[in-house]
């Protein structure tokens, strides 16, 4: 009788762990889905839809998919640059860098922003951070193509 209870207890724990793990996978998949929707809307120039999709992705990915979250902050920065909201852009790039200080795209983009603002020294600081170990400006996104 005691062994049977222990076995059932272990089975229930394993079932719960499996369900929780599966639910976590669904949430991660949804976060990536919204990220991709945001990216598609951003490329089409529909920044309002992109922001909405990105915000949903951040809510679902919070703390779990830092790669998605940093990319979203970087993309927000790009949208803000394109709409002339340079302070918001700087904040978005900085948010991405707070997740990953070595994130090449955000460092590179922040360098571009500072160059546009006429702050060459700051631009050079961020561009130097974007250099890879071979001293080229190949970004991670360009390697994938």
Backbone as a ProteinNet text record, in pm:
[ID]
protein_1_A
[PRIMARY]
XXXXXXXXXXXXXXXXXXXXXXXXXXXXXXXXXXXXXXXXXXXXXXXXXXXXXXXXXXXXXXXXXXXXXXXXXXXXXXXXXXXXXXXXXXXXXXXXXXXXXXXXXXXXXXXXXXXXXXXXXXXXXXXXXXXXXXXXXXXXXXXXX
[TERTIARY]
82.5	0	86.5	190.3	278.3	356.3	399.7	474.6	384	260.8	166	145.2	133.6	117.8	240.6	357.4	480.6	488.1	452.1	455.9	358.5	234.9	136.2	183.3	244.6	297.6	403.1	490.9	595.9	536.2	435	369.3	304.4	236.6	172	274.4	385.1	491.3	545.3	570.3	621.5	520.1	392.7	289.2	283.4	288.6	285	406.1	523.3	646.1	637.6	583.7	569.4	471.2	356.8	257.8	315.8	388	448.1	551.5	631.4	732.2	665.8	559.9	488.6	425.5	366.1	306.2	413.2	530.2	640.1	682.7	683.3	719.4	617.3	489.8	384.8	403.2	431.2	451.3	570.4	680.1	798	765.8	691.3	653.7	565.7	474.5	388	470.7	570.2	655.8	728.4	780.3	850.4	753	631.8	528.8	499.6	479.6	452.6	575	693.9	815.5	819.1	791.3	792.6	684.9	567.8	461.3	507.6	572.2	622.9	727.8	815.3	921.1	861.9	762.2	695.5	626.5	557	488.9	590.4	701	805.1	863.1	892.4	947.6	848.6	719	615.9	590.5	655.9	639	519.7	457.3	342.3	390	441.6	505.7	407.8	283.8	186	159.9	138.5	117.2	243.5	359.1	485.2	501.4	475.3	488.6	395	271.1	173.5	220.5	266.1	312.9	437	529.3	651.2	618.4	524.1	487.5	428.1	348	293.5	406.6	501.7	615.3	695.6	717.8	792.6	719	587.1	510.1	520.2	517.6	523.6	665	763.8	901.9	976.1	914.4	983.1	1062	1191.3	1279.7	1318.3	1250.2	1273.8	1347.6	1313.9	1374.4	1446.8	1558.6	1634.4	1680.4	1702.4	1741.2	1630.1	1505.2	1391.4	1373.8	1384.2	1361.6	1465.8	1593	1695.2	1675.7	1636.1	1610.4	1492.3	1390.8	1274.4	1314.5	1391.4	1435.7	1518	1602.4	1681.9	1590.2	1488.6	1395.2	1312.7	1273.2	1206.2	1297.3	1425.5	1520.5	1525.6	1527.9	1530	1404.6	1288.1	1163.2	1165.4	1216.5	1223.6	1319.3	1431.5	1524.4	1452.5	1381.1	1311.4	1201.4	1146.6	1042.2	1097.2	1230.7	1293.6	1288.9	1251.5	1244.2	1375.6	1477.2	1612.2	1633.5	1571.5	1587.7	1525.9	1408	1343.4	1426.8	1488.1	1573.6	1694.1	1757.9	1874.5	1835.9	1719	1673.4	1648.4	1588.8	1561.2	1689.9	1787.3	1915.3	1983.9	1973.9	2032.6	1963.4	1830.5	1757.1	1807.5	1833.1	1886.7	2024.8	2105.3	2241.1	2242.2	2136.7	2130.6	2107.8	2049.8	2030.8	2159	2224	2345.9	2439.6	2534.3	2624.6	2708.1	2722.4	2800.8	2714.8	2588.2	2495.1	2537.9	2595.2	2657.5	2560.8	2441.8	2345.6	2309.4	2282.2	2244.6	2362.4	2482.1	2600.1	2620.2	2609.2	2625.9	2519.7	2393.6	2284.4	2294.8	2338.5	2356.6	2469.4	2571.8	2678.1	2625.4	2540.5	2479.9	2397.3	2319	2235.7	2321.9	2427.1	2513.2	2582.5	2617.4	2676.8	2575.8	2449	2344.2	2324.6	2346.4	2329	2453.3	2557.3	2679	2773.7	2754	2838.5	2933.2	3036.1	3127.4	3201.5	3243.6	3318.9	3234.2	3109.2	3020.2	2994.3	2979.3	2955.7	3071	3192.4	3309.5	3316.5	3275.5	3275.6	3185.4	3065.1	2970.7	3008.6	3063.7	3108.7	3224.2	3311.9	3422.8	3371.7	3262.7	3203.6	3139	3099.5	3035	3135.8	3261.7	3364.2	3370.7	3383.6	3403.4	3552.7	3589.1	3728.5	3823.9	3769.5	3855	3862	3809.7	3810.1	3735.3	3625.3	3538.8	3400.9	3323.7	3192.5	3082.5	3114.5	3013	2922.8	2795.1	2698.7	2646.3	2596.8	2543.7	2432.5	2348.3	2237.9	2288.3	2403.7	2459	2521.6	2569.2	2629.1	2525.3	2401.7	2295.7	2248.7	2278.2	2227.6	2308.3
-119.2	0	125	128.7	244.4	264.1	152.3	158.4	210.3	166.3	211.3	362	417.8	562.4	637	583.5	647.7	646.8	534.2	523.7	623.5	628.5	724	867.4	892.5	1026.1	1065.4	970.1	996.7	1015.2	934.9	946.9	1085.3	1128.5	1260.4	1372.5	1362	1463.6	1467.6	1351.4	1344.8	1400.9	1370.7	1423.4	1575.1	1628.2	1772.5	1838.8	1779.2	1834.4	1833.1	1726.3	1716.6	1821	1836.8	1935.8	2076	2105.9	2237.8	2262.9	2163.8	2176.4	2200.5	2126	2140.7	2278.9	2325.7	2459.4	2564.7	2545.7	2639.1	2643	2524.7	2519.7	2595.1	2579.9	2650	2801.4	2847.2	2989.6	3039.1	2964.4	3003.2	3008.1	2908.7	2905.7	3025.7	3061.1	3177.4	3305.4	3315.7	3434.6	3449.8	3339.6	3343.8	3376.7	3322.3	3352	3502.2	3563.7	3707.4	3787.9	3739.7	3807.2	3808.5	3693.2	3684	3771.4	3778	3867.5	4012.6	4048.9	4184.9	4218	4123.9	4142.9	4162.9	4082.3	4094	4230.7	4272.6	4402.9	4516.6	4503.3	4606.8	4621.2	4509.5	4512.7	4572.9	4555.9	4611.9	4759.6	4811.7	4951.9	4978.1	4872.6	4887.3	4881.1	4994.4	4998.4	4976.8	5020.5	4998.9	4850.2	4777.1	4632.3	4562.9	4610.7	4552.1	4570.9	4692.2	4718.5	4630.7	4616	4533.3	4387.7	4334.8	4195.3	4178.8	4274.3	4266.5	4272.2	4357.7	4367.5	4236	4170.6	4039.4	3937.6	3943.2	3849.2	3871.3	3997.4	4026.8	3973.2	3992.2	3943.2	3791.3	3721.1	3574.8	3522.7	3596.3	3549	3600.3	3684.8	3752.7	3656.1	3680	3600.6	3466.6	3424.5	3290.9	3293.5	3385	3392.6	3525.6	3537.9	3662.6	3696.1	3592.8	3618.5	3690.9	3652.4	3717.1	3858.7	3872.5	4002.7	4104.4	4066.4	4162.6	4201.8	4106.9	4138.2	4233.2	4214.6	4303.7	4445.1	4459	4593.2	4658	4579.6	4631.3	4676.8	4596.6	4632.5	4755.7	4767	4889.7	5010	4995.8	5103.6	5144.4	5046.4	5075.2	5150.6	5106.7	5175.9	5319.7	5339.1	5474.1	5562.2	5507	5584.6	5627.7	5533.2	5562.7	5667.5	5678.5	5779	5905.8	5913.6	6034.8	6047.5	5942.5	5944.3	5891.2	5973.7	5928.9	5893.2	5965.3	5930.5	5794.3	5770.2	5639.9	5530	5560.1	5462.5	5428	5530.3	5507.5	5420.9	5446.7	5367.6	5222.5	5201.8	5065.1	4987.7	5051.9	4984.6	4954.9	5048.8	5027.5	4913.5	4903	4792.1	4658.1	4651.6	4528.8	4498.7	4603	4583.7	4550.2	4587.6	4549.1	4398.5	4337.6	4192.4	4122.6	4179.3	4120.2	4233.2	4272.5	4383.6	4360.5	4234.9	4203.3	4188.5	4224	4210	4305	4246.2	4325.7	4419.5	4369.3	4452.1	4578.3	4563.4	4680.5	4776.3	4723.1	4810.2	4885	4814.4	4875.7	4983.7	4950.1	5044.4	5166.8	5146.2	5260.1	5349.1	5288.8	5366.3	5450.2	5391.5	5466.3	5582.9	5556.1	5661.8	5777.4	5745.7	5852.6	5927	5858.6	5926.8	6024.2	5981.7	6070.1	6192.2	6172.7	6281.9	6370.4	6335.6	6414.9	6386.6	6274.2	6235.9	6123.8	6164.9	6068.3	5982.1	6041.6	5962.7	5851	5881.7	5777.6	5672.5	5717.4	5623	5524.5	5575.4	5488.3	5386.8	5428	5335.8	5216.2	5243.3	5133.7	5054	5118.8	5043.4	4951.3	4996.4	4909.6	4788.1	4804.3	4690.3	4592.3	4642.5	4557	4475.4	4509.2	4433.3	4290.4	4197.8	4061.2	4036	3919.1	3889.9	3897.9	3893	3903.7	4048	4140.1	4283.1	4315.9	4247.9	4283.8	4319.5	4387.4	4431.1	4333.4	4206.7	4107.9	4087.4	4117.7	4100.6	3957.9	3914.1	3777.7	3754.2	3854.7	3838.9	3820.8	3877.5	3862.2	3724.5	3663.2	3530	3425.6	3445.5	3348.6	3346.1	3448.7	3456.7	3372.1
0	0	0	84	93.6	-35.7	-94.4	-219.7	-331	-332.8	-434.6	-426	-308	-290.1	-341.4	-308.5	-354.8	-507.3	-565	-711.3	-773	-719.9	-772.4	-750.5	-639.1	-612.7	-714.5	-744.8	-843.8	-982.5	-1015.2	-1145.7	-1158.1	-1053.6	-1057.1	-1071.2	-999.7	-1010.9	-1152.9	-1211.8	-1348.9	-1448.7	-1428	-1517.5	-1508.3	-1388.5	-1369.6	-1434.4	-1413.9	-1472.6	-1624.7	-1680.5	-1826.1	-1877.4	-1809.3	-1851.9	-1842.7	-1736.3	-1719.4	-1827.9	-1856.7	-1961.6	-2096.2	-2125.3	-2251.8	-2261.9	-2153.3	-2153.6	-2178	-2119.7	-2141.7	-2286.7	-2351.3	-2493.4	-2577.6	-2544.6	-2619.1	-2605.7	-2484.2	-2461.2	-2542.3	-2541.5	-2620	-2768.4	-2816.5	-2957.6	-2992.2	-2902.2	-2925	-2928.2	-2840.8	-2838.5	-2971.3	-3022.6	-3151.2	-3263.7	-3255.2	-3356.3	-3360.1	-3243.5	-3239.7	-3284.2	-3250.3	-3296.7	-3449.7	-3510	-3656.1	-3719.4	-3656.6	-3705	-3698.8	-3588.6	-3573.9	-3677.4	-3702.1	-3801.4	-3940.3	-3973.6	-4104	-4116.6	-4011.9	-4014.6	-4022.6	-3950.4	-3953.2	-4093.8	-4158.1	-4294.3	-4393.7	-4365.4	-4452.3	-4420.8	-4318.2	-4281	-4191	-4140.4	-4051.8	-3907	-3858.2	-3727.4	-3612.3	-3627.6	-3519.3	-3497.1	-3606	-3592.9	-3543	-3588.2	-3542.4	-3392	-3344.1	-3200.1	-3119	-3165.6	-3094.1	-3087.1	-3199.5	-3201.4	-3114.4	-3122.4	-3041	-2891.4	-2854.5	-2712.6	-2662.3	-2746	-2708.1	-2691.9	-2783.6	-2775.9	-2648.3	-2612.5	-2489.7	-2368	-2363.7	-2249	-2237	-2348.6	-2345.1	-2320.8	-2367.4	-2359.7	-2238.3	-2161.1	-2051.6	-1964.4	-1958.4	-1873.7	-1931.9	-2037.8	-2090.7	-2223.6	-2309.1	-2441.9	-2457.7	-2392.2	-2396.2	-2537.8	-2620.5	-2759.1	-2834.4	-2809.8	-2874	-2819	-2687.9	-2624.8	-2668.8	-2674.7	-2716	-2862.3	-2946.4	-3087.3	-3101.8	-3018.7	-3023.6	-2983.8	-2876.8	-2836.7	-2947.5	-3011.7	-3123.1	-3237	-3267.4	-3373.9	-3338.6	-3211.6	-3167.6	-3194.9	-3162.4	-3185.6	-3331.5	-3419.9	-3564	-3605	-3554.9	-3589.1	-3537.6	-3416.2	-3361.2	-3441	-3485.8	-3569.6	-3696.8	-3759.4	-3884.9	-3869.7	-3749.8	-3726.6	-3661	-3647.4	-3593.4	-3442.4	-3373	-3226.4	-3170.4	-3175.2	-3145.1	-2998.1	-2907.2	-2764.9	-2734.6	-2790.8	-2771.7	-2836.5	-2951.1	-3018.6	-2931.4	-2877.6	-2791.3	-2671.5	-2614.8	-2500.7	-2541.3	-2657.4	-2702.9	-2728.2	-2794.5	-2816.5	-2682.9	-2589.9	-2457.2	-2382.7	-2400.6	-2339.1	-2393.2	-2523.8	-2582.7	-2525.3	-2509.8	-2457.9	-2308.6	-2237.2	-2095.4	-2081.6	-2182	-2182.9	-2227.4	-2329.5	-2384.3	-2428.7	-2343.9	-2376.7	-2502.8	-2545	-2664.2	-2790.4	-2782	-2895	-3007	-3112.1	-3218.7	-3288.8	-3321.4	-3394.2	-3316.7	-3187	-3106.6	-3090.8	-3071.6	-3063.8	-3195.4	-3305.8	-3437.4	-3461	-3430.8	-3452.7	-3362	-3238.9	-3148.7	-3200.7	-3258.7	-3321.7	-3436.8	-3518.9	-3630	-3576.9	-3472.8	-3414.8	-3364.5	-3289.6	-3239.5	-3353	-3459.7	-3575.5	-3636.4	-3647.4	-3700.4	-3611	-3481.8	-3385.6	-3379	-3456.6	-3458.3	-3342.9	-3276.2	-3163	-3206.1	-3282.5	-3344.3	-3242.6	-3132.1	-3033	-2974.9	-2941.6	-2890.3	-2997.6	-3121.2	-3231.1	-3240.7	-3232.3	-3243	-3129.4	-3010.5	-2896.2	-2925.3	-2973.8	-2999.3	-3122.9	-3223.8	-3340.6	-3304.5	-3216.6	-3176.9	-3100	-3025.9	-2955.4	-3052.3	-3169.9	-3269.3	-3349.5	-3339.8	-3412.8	-3360.4	-3451.6	-3404.1	-3385.5	-3344.7	-3309.6	-3428.7	-3550.2	-3668.5	-3718.5	-3637.3	-3670	-3798.7	-3821.5	-3933.3	-3877.5	-3958	-3912.7	-3951.8	-3961	-3996.5	-3875	-3893.7	-3785.9	-3787.6	-3674.6	-3664.8	-3766.8	-3789.6	-3884.7	-4027.3	-4060.2	-4194.5	-4213.2	-4106.3	-4114.7	-4153.7	-4112.8	-4134	-4278.8	-4355.3	-4493.4	-4586.5
[MASK]
+++++++++++++++++++++++++++++++++++++++++++++++++++++++++++++++++++++++++++++++++++++++++++++++++++++++++++++++++++++++++++++++++++++++++++++++++

